[in-house]
Structure formats: structure tokens, C-alpha cells
Amino acid sequence: MEIALNLQTGGGPARAGRDRPNQCAMISVAICTRNRTEVLRRALDSIASQATSPGETLVVDNAPNDRSTETLVRERYPLVRYVREDRRGLNFARNRALAESKGAVVAFMDDDAVADPGWVAAIGTVFAENPGIAICTGKVEPFSLETEGQRLFEANGGFSRGERRIHLPVDRGRKLHGLSAPLIAWSISVGTGCNMAVRRSMVLEAGAFDTALDQAPILPGGGDLDLFWRMLDAGHEIVYEPAALVRHEHRREVAAVADQIVEHNHGLIAMLVKAGFSARRLSRVSIVLFLCWRLIKPGVRLARRVVGRDPLPAGILLRMWWNGFRGLGSYWVARRLAERWEGER
């Protein structure tokens, strides 16, 4: 049964403050997880500690190896709804969350993240501002910087998008990293999937998350960026709200961080290839030009590394370069596999 309140009729900031409990009742928090019970416990505790509670919280257990996550949720968190999705892949789990959620807004947080107590309230305020907002992304700070790997990930840019709110496409004329940039560049710089909330009806109407993306090991990453771009290309709005804060536990080992950086670049290239084929005709030139830039960017960074002006070791940059070119054909391979798995349900 759908919750009867309507987020799309919210007013401006003053009214949003008064109506915040009702806004938050419209939100379903979804945490997609796989075989990581201990970090999931920490994430769920942070949702239970929100200053204003969401309408519901659900855990989507993606192709688990055992029943430890189900046991944890059922025994320790009786108010949290447990859902199992046996088709392995993050976007299968995200789409299951969309299908199962009761709220008008679904707020996604990674299982290795911890939400600030005001996270849910900040998201509710954003969606109350106007009905054209399809997605709200939030600030992501490191949970800790204890290891060399965690510090390297942050030195490479991390997940944070700064302290200033971004509203797309309204702010597309602003400088991005000091340069003018097309909307496709903004779409991959406005946030990340470990802290994002979506207006459920709009995302479902657009076809939900693409299950060919975020499909390790064939095509890891790209699903969040693909959704951001598709919603902007369809004429909807995205807001990055730094007040919607979570803290993410980065991978600890340098080797694991290197793999993640390389995988993200691989997924990004595949997502841009897909965007070039599916975007409106007038968008394609800017997408192709941006794709070419992203293909050569690791080489540019490698040259900067030689003179000590890039944080990543040369070996990681070389892997990024090679795997970026591999990404040119990865989407179609992953798409065929996803279609086979979709037919198995």
C-alpha cells in the first residue's frame, strides 16, 4: 500500500522546516548488502539513531552465501524489513528495493556507510522543495583515514562533492573544477550511489537502474552515474545537498583501493558509451567529446605524475588507462548477461 502523503506538494524552505516529520514519513531507506553483516549492523544503528525517523527501513540481501544477514535483521532489528534478491548484482538489488518500498522517495545508503543523525531530515527537505527534483545526492566523508589505502582514495578525490549545494540543470553554467563543462560531465560529478535518494515514481518511469551496470566482475560500477544522466537527459532535476551527510568506510589496503579506482573508471567509460547511443541527438556530440577526454585523461595524469603532480602511482594510472579502453565494449557483454538473468526470475 502506498503512503498517502504527497511529497510533491511541499513548499519552500520555511514550510519545509515545519513539515519535516511528514516529509520523512515519505522516505523509505534501503540498504543493499551482500555477506557483510558486521558493517551492516553499524549502518542500521545509524538509521535507528536518526533525529527524524524515515517511514520505513529495508535491507535487500543480494545473493547471500548464508543466512547471517537475515538472522541479524530479524533478531536485532524487528522494525527493519528484510528482502532477499537472489540475482547477483547491485542494480538487481536496487531495483528490488524500488519494487518493495512503500515510500515516495527511496534513500539508498551503502552497508559500509554511517548516516549523520540529520541525514533523513535533509533529504526530506530537498524533495519538498519542488516536484521536478528526481534525485538528491549527499555529502560523503571518510569514516576513517587510518590506513595508506584510505588516505590514497581521498587524495584521488574521494566521494565528497564539497560544501556548496548543486542544483542541476540550473547550475550547469557554473565552473566544474574551474572549467566550463557539458551536462554529461556534471552528471558524473554531482554525487555517488552510496548516498543518494530518488523519487520512486520518476525512476520507475525511466526504467529504474540498468542491471547491466554494477555487475562485477564483468562491469563493476556505473549504475548510479547512468541513472543521474538519464534523469537529467529526460528533463528532471538533481540536487546535491551537503547537509545530507554520510561517512563511508573506504577500503583499507592500497591494492583494494587501486582495484576500486580502476573499476570505477571502467564502469564510467561503459556508461558513457551507453549514453552516447541512447541520448537525444543534440547531446551526442558533447558526450562523444567527453568520452574521448575520459579515455585520454589517465595518460594526462600519468604525465603529471612524472613531475610529481598526481597522487596516484604510475602503475594504477596505467591500469586505469588500459581498463578504460576495455570499457568501450563491456556494456554490450554485460547487457546480454543481465538479460539472461532477468529472464530467470
Secondary structure by P-SEA (a helix, b strand, c coil): ccccccccccccaaaaaaaaaaaaaabbbbbbbcccaaaaaaaaaaaaaccccccbbbbbbcccccaaaaaaaacccccbbbbbbccccaaaaaaaaaaaccccbbbbbccccccccaaaaaaaaaaaccccccbbbbbbcccccccaaaaaaaaaccccccccccccccccccccccccccaaaaaaccccccccccaaaaaaaaccccccccccccccccaaaaaaaaaaaabbbbbbcccbbbbbbccccaaaaaaaaaaaaaaaaaaaaaaaacccccaaaaaaaaaaaaaaaaaaaaaaaaaccccccaaaaaaaaaaaaaaccaaaaaaaaaaaaaaac
